[in-house]
Amino acid sequence: MPKTFNVGAPSLFVTVTAWMAIVLATVVAVLSGWQQAEVASLLPQWQQRELPAVSGWLLRGLPWVLALATALSVLLMASAVGLLLRLDWARRVFIGLVALAIAANLFGLWLQHEAVQLWVQQTLGAITLPGPAAGVFGGLLTLAQVMAGVVTLAAAALLAWVIGRLNSESVRQEFA
């Protein structure tokens, strides 16, 4: 019996992935616009204070990060609409954006670890805690960092699976 391929037949995976990306990109665009307004209103107060070097660097770069998030969310929305229309360029751009999201997640995990270590060391240097309280605090901090690592690695694995699935033969034939 001959095999029949349904070239261009829409799969549920691509449709659901595209709609989830559209919703996520819309939320990110709205939230980054909102945060841009908050940063603009708080920037004069931050410029008057003496901040630690890393905190000052992060706060000065925040408007650029938010503008980049807005631009990437618009690009994600456009490529997700292209996924719905089964355009091959949109699939390739979407895969690139997902790979960028994996890299950003892993970088964010490192940045979170560095920031927590800096701020915790600064705070603990300014106050004294009794031995048992310091142990509990240190244990909770370690647990929070381990959980952040587990969640980040799980999200990266899920996104890598999405990339693999979008590169599969059955999905690529939809875009032929």
N, C-alpha and C positions, 0 to 999 in steps of 0.2 A: 504494500500500500504506500503510495507516495506521501511524502511529508509536505504539509502546506504551511507556509509562513504568512502571517498576517502583517505585512509590511505597513507600518504606519498606524497599527492598531494601538490606541491609547491604553496604557497600563494604569492601574490604580496607584502604584508606587509613585510614578512621575506626577500624576495629578495631585495626590496628597502632599508630596514633597513641595510642589510648586505653590499650593495654597498655604501651606505652613510657612513657607518663605515669604509670601506676600504679606501675611498677617504679622510675622515677626519683623519684617522690614518696615512696615507701617508703624508698629509700636516703637521701634528704635528711632525712626525719623521724628516721631512726635516727642519722645522722651529726650532726644538729643537737642531738639529745639527748645524744649522747656528748660533743660539744664543750661543751655547757652544763655538764656535770659537770666537764670539765677546767677551764673558766673559773672555776667556783665554787671549785675546789681551788687555783687559782693566784691568785685575786683578792687574798687577803691579802698575798702576796708583792709583787704589782704596786703595791698601795697604799702599801707601805713605801718604794718606790724613787722617786727623782725622775726622771720621764720627760719627754721633749720634749712640747710642747703638743699637737701633732697625734697622737702616739702615745698619750698619756694619754687624749685625747678618744676615739680609736678603741677603746681597751681598756675605757673606762668604758661605751661604748655597745654593746659586743659582746654582753652578755647580751640586750639588747633586740633586736638584729639576729637572734640565734639563735632567740629566741622568735617573732619575725616569720617567720623561715624555716620553723619548725615549723608555725605556723598556715597559712601559704601552701601548704605541702606537703600538709596535711590537706585544704585546700580544693581543691587540684589533684587529689588522689586522689578526692574526692567528684565533681568535675566529670568526671573521666575515667571513673568508673563510670557516670555519667549519659550520657556519650558512647556507652558500650557498650550502654546501654539506649535510645539514640537519643532522648534528651530534649532539646528545643530550648533550654531554659534552661541546660542543661549545656554545650551548644555555645557559647552566648553567654558564659558565665562562663569557659570554657576559652579562648576568643579573648581575653578581657580579661586573663587570667593570662599568656598568651603575649605580649601587648603589654607587660605589666608586666615580663616577663622580658627583652624587648628593651631597655626603658629601663634596667633594672638592669644589664644587660651593658654598655651604653654608659657609664653612670655609674661602674661598676666599672673600666672602662678608664681613665677620667679619674682616678679615685681612685688606681689603681695608678701612673699616671704621676706624680702629685703626691707620693705616698709614696716612690717610687724616687728622684725628684729630691731630696727632703728628706734621705733617709737616705744617699744617695750623696754629696751635698755635705757632709754632716756627717762622714762617714767619711773622705772625701778631704781634708777640712780638718784632720783629726787626724793623718794619716800623709803621708809623702812617697813617691811612686813615681818610679822612673826614667822618662824620657821614653818609651821604647818600651813599657814595661809599662803606663803610663797610656794610651797609644794603643790597645793591645790591649784593656784593660779598658773603655775608652770605646766601642770598636767592638762588643764583646760586649754591652754594656748597650744600645746603640742597636739592635742586631740583636734582642735579646730584646724590646724595646719594640715594634719593628716587627712581629715575629711575633705578639705578643700582640694588636696592633691588627688584623692580618690575620685571625687566628682569631676574634676578637670580631666583626668585621664579617661574616665568613662565617657565623658562628652566627646573627647578627641577620638576615642575608639568608635563611637556612634557616627561621628562625622566621616571618619575614614571608611566605615562601612557604606555610607551614602555615596561617597566618591566611587568606591568599588562597584556598587550597584549601578550607578549612572554610567560606568564604563563597561558594563556587561553587554554581551552580544544581544541579549533579548531587549534591552533598553535602547541600545544604539540603533537597532533596526527600526524603532519608532521614528527616529529622526532622519531616516534615509530619504 
